[in-house]
Amino acid sequence: MTSSRFGGALTAAALMIASPALAHVSFENGQATPNATYKAVLRIPHGCDGKATLKVRVRIPEGIVAVKPMPKAGWKLETAKGAYVKAYQVNGEAVSEGVTDIVWSGSLDDAYYDEFVFQARFTEAYQPGATVYFPVVQECDGATEEWTQVPAAGEDPHSLKSPAPGVRVAGAAATGSQVVKAGPLTLEQPWSRATPGAAKVGGGYLRITNTGTAPDRLVGGSFPLASKVEVHEMRMDGDVMRMKPVEGGLEIKPGATVELKPGGLHLMFMDLKEPLKEGQTVKGTLVFEKAGRVEVEYAVRGMGGAPAEHQH
């Protein structure tokens, strides 16, 4: 399939849904909550110079505890354990040792993609806003890829040739203003992604729940760093990804929850005046047919980021 079949819509969409370095090993969710369990989904997109991947080794950084890897069918799972530099409090108990390395051994052809999963807990060793890097070594048939480079202070991790996959610790205050009430509508966790310097579009995402007895429609909004805000949808039309505005606005039916997220329904910030930067918050508005104009604040995550998990 050639890029011309996708057209300009897919080019714009890719800025929002694609990781800036698709060839790199990365985590599906690039953000973790402080002092909470994190599900790490490590993505292996290719082999080593066309050769099959035979082992995936993950080094667990100090301060990451309660590590439990998920077995994979057809793969051998091994872990190494050791003492921590200091003891950490987990559910009221002091933990002084645990898993320091995870190794999956098997075979993954270069033509295929796969994921390797483990859960872990981010302790108080990492403050909100910090990025934690997990060195990964990918061993292949006669070749090795070492995803172990960690950026220096102020250095762009995407400029590195073989960056270690990182996870950013969310700010504790970031969840305090994530819920907005507007009549029967509840708006949760508005967020966006950082954009490259030359990008002219950005994406907005959130969850909207209608607790009322009548439908409402999201018909638009405003964003100070963009000329206009539109509601868009993405869907496959045969083997072609298409993106287009939602005509007449997005309906939120009574009792329904609609999630705007990468790869599906989303807000499009058109003609950006400047890049969106990780860590910043940007105030904007959403306009509903019945609820009217509602003020929201978007938390800007990293380029490969995702929202914090909903707390139940």
Secondary structure, 3 states (H helix, E strand, C coil): CCHHHCHHHHHHHHHHHCCCCCCCCEECCCEECCCCEEEEEEEECCCECCECEEEEEEECCCCEEEEEECCCCCCEEEEEEEEEEEEEEECCEEEEEEEEEEEEEEEECCCCCEEEEEEEEECCCCCCCCEEECCEEEEECCCEEEECECCCCCCCHHHCCCECCEEEECCHHHHCCCEEEECCEEEEEEEEECCCCCCCEEEEEEEEEECCCCCEEEEEEECCCCCEEEEEEEEEECCEEEEEECCCCEEECCCCEEEECCCCCEEEEECCCCCCCCCCEEEEEEEECCCEEEEEEEEEECCCCCCCCCCC
